[in-house]
Amino acid sequence: MQFTENQELRLRELGCTLDPPQSFASDRERDVAFKDSERAAIESNRLALQGYQREGRAPSVNALSERTSHFLRSRGFIEVSTPLIISRQFLERMSIGDDHALISQVFWLDERSCLRPMLAPNLYDLSKRMLKVYGRPLRVFEIGPCFRKESSGGRHLECFTMLNFVEWGIAEAQKVGRFKELGLLLMEQLGLRDYRFVEEQSVVYGTTIDIMVGNVEVASGAFGPHPLDKQWGMDETWLGLGVGLERVVMLAEGLDTIQKAGRSLRYLGGVSLNFK
């Protein structure tokens, strides 16, 4: 006999490790063990939250965003901040029309506008203007929230934090090498190890180079010129990388669900606030 499904969910919410699973001789023994484990976990969480205040900590995604921003700015990237609301026209320029696989995940505000499901449309539009001012290569990045209707699960959030950087005007022969160089440096900054580069297929960009940790995709890279560029009046070589920062936090801190890394009313610093 093992913990019930509800008991397991409660203990995992509180951060308990249930592997390997415990076995009990009776319902009473199981329920007593559950209460003892719950009580101990609540006390541990209280201490962790007190430390969170005492140490002046920020949510992990916020701290990671600040550290990553400093890293990229120190290497010549220009940080930008673009609108959360984008037009249907911007999605259509990304080939996301009514028959596209991503369209059902879009949060529509009205017939013509939505919450951005990705950073790329704004970065395209902004970069075109910036290229009239700056020389090549032009290095641009943004860190900010994106929104997609996702099925429930331990690896997806409907509101998540993306880092996207793009380097325009790089020599064609240098693109892949430069991408891997930046990827290696970025993964070090993000605190991730044992990752690998894998070629994958994207519903937007076609062939991409993704960065995987185990079986979890934490970043996806693409290269141009790309057929999408013409929709934006662009004709440049480029490389770009997108990173989901909550996934990075989940992996770096060994969290059992991405919900503990995201914006939440139930967790603070990955610690449950549900003490009942």
N, C-alpha and C positions, 0 to 999 in steps of 0.2 A: 504494500500500500504506500502511495506517495502523496505529496501535497495535491490538493484539488487545483483545477485550472485557475479559479479565482484567487486562491492562496498564492500560487506561483506568480500570477500577474501582480499581486500586491507586493510581494517580496522583490520582484524585479524592479518595480517602480521605485522602491526604496534603495535600490542599488545592490541587493544581495546576489551573490553568485550561487547558482543552483546546480552547477556541474562539478562532480557527478551528482545525480539526483539522490536524495535520501529515501530510505525505505522505513516503514513503520509497521508495527505488529497490530495496531488497532486504530480506530478513529480517534480515540481519546489521546493516545500517544502522539498521533499526527497533529491534532489541534493544539496540544500543549506546546509541541515543538514550534508550531507556526507562531503562536503568541509570543514565545520567548524570542524567536528570530525577529519578529516584527518590532518588539519592544527595543531590542538591542540596535536594530537598524535605525529606528526613530531617534534614539539617543545619539548614535553616530552622526546622523544627518544634522541634528541640532548643533553639535560641536563643529561640524563642517561649515554650517551657515554662520556661526559666530566667528569662525576664522575668516570667512569671506568678508565680513564687515571689518574685523580687526585689521586685516591685511590690506584693506582698500582695493580689493580685486575688482576687475571689470568682467562682464560675461566673456567667455572664452572667444567667441566669434568677434566681439569688439576688439579685444586685445590682439587677436590674430590679424584683424583688418589693419589696425594701427601699425603693427610691426611690418606687415607686408607692404603697406603704403610707403613707409620710410625706406624699405629696401629698394623698391622700384624707383622712387624719386631719386635716391642716391645714385642710381645707374642711368640717369638721364631720361626717365619716363615722365611724362607730364600727366598729372592726375586731373581728371575731369569729373563733373557731377552733372548728370543729365536727368530729364523728367521721368517720373514713374509711369506717366500716362503717355501712350503712343497711339498713332492713328492706324486704322485698318490698312491704309495705303502703305505704311511702313512694313507691316507684316506681309503684304502682297509682294513688296519688293524683295522680301526674303524667301519668296516662293511659297509662302504659307497662305494658301487660298482655302476655299470651302471644302475641298476634297483632300486636304493635307492631313497627315496623321496627327499633327500637333494642334490643329484648330479646335478640337474638343476640349483641350486643356486650357484654353484662353479664358481669362476673366473679362468679359465684356462689360463696359460701363454703359454703352449705347451702341447704335448701329455703326458708328464711325470711330469709336475709341475703346481702348482696353488698357488694363494694367500690363506692363511689359513682361512678357515671358522670358526675355533674354536681353542682354545689353547690346548685342551686335547692331541692331538697326540705328540706335542713337550714335554709336561709335562710328558707323559708316558716315552718317550725315555730318557729324561734327568734324571728323577727320578730313573730309573733303574741303571744309572751310579752313582748317588749320594748315593744310598742305599749301595753301596760297600764302601763308605767312612764314612757315618754318622750312628749313632745308631738309634734305634726306640724309640719313634715315630719320623719320619722325616716329617717336615712341610715345604711345598714349595708353592710359589705363583708367579703369573705373572699378570701384568696389561699391556694391549696393544691392538692395533687395530686388528680386524678381518674383513673379507669381505664376504658378501653374496649378490647375486642378489635377491633383494626384490621387491615385488610389492609396488607401491607408497602408502603412508598412513601416518597417524600421529604417528605411533608407531614403524616404522621400518626404518633402515638406511642401505645403502649398505656398508658403512664403519662405524664400531661402535667399542666402547672400552669395552673390557671384562676384568673382574677380575675373575681369577680362582685360588682357593687354594685347596690343597689336603694334607691330613694328613695320612701318611702311617704307618702301624704297630700298629695301635690302637687295643685294646682288643675288641673282637667281641661284648661283652655285653655292651660296652660303646659307640658304634658307634652312635646310634640315639640320645642318651642324649648329647654327645659331639657335634653332628651336630647342635642340637637346641641351645645349649649354645653358640656356635660360631655364629650361625645365629642371635640370640638375640643381642649379642655384636656388630656384624657388622651392623645390621639395626640401632642401636643407633648411631654408627659412621656415617652412611650414612644419618642420619637425617630423617628416615622414621618411621612413627607410624601407628597404625591401620592396621597392616599387619597380615597375618595368614599363617599357614603351610597347604599345600594341597597336597594330593597324586595325581600324574598325570602320564601319559604315554608319554615317549620320543621316537622319531624315532631312537635314537642311544642307549640310556641306558635302555629302557624299563620303569619299574616303578621308578619314581623319587619323591622326596619331593620338591615341589616348594614353593616359598614365594610370596604371592599375596598381592597387595595393591589395594583394590577394585577389579576390574576385569582385572588388569594389572599384568602380571608375571614379577617380577623384578629379581628373582634368581631361580636357579634350582639345586637341590642337588641329588647326587647319592652315592652308597655304593658298596664296593667290599669286598671279591673277586667277580669278575664279569666275565661272559664268554669272554668279550673282552680282559681281562688281558692276556690270553694265547697267543694272537697274539703278545704281547710285551715281552713274557718270564717272566711275573710277577706272583708272588704267595704270595700276602700280603693282609691283611685286610686294608681297607682304607675308608675314607669319603672325598667327594669333593663338592665344591659349585662354581657355575658360576653366575656372576652378570653382567647385562648390565648397564654400568654406565650412559649412556645417558638417559635411562629410569628413573633411579634414579633422575637425575637432572630435568627431565621433571616433575616428580611428586613432588619433593621437592620444586620446584620453581613455581609450578602451571602453567606451560607452556601449550599452547593449541596444540602444535605439537612438536614431537621429533626433527624436523629439526632445531629448535632454540637451541637445546642442542648439536648438532653434529658439526663436522668439516664443515665449511661453508664459502662461499664467499658473502653471503647475510646478515648474522647475526654476531654480535659480543656481547658476553655475553648475548645472547638471545634477543638482541635489533636489530631491522631491520636497515640496512644501505641503504635501498632503499628509498631515499628521493625524487627522481625524480626532 
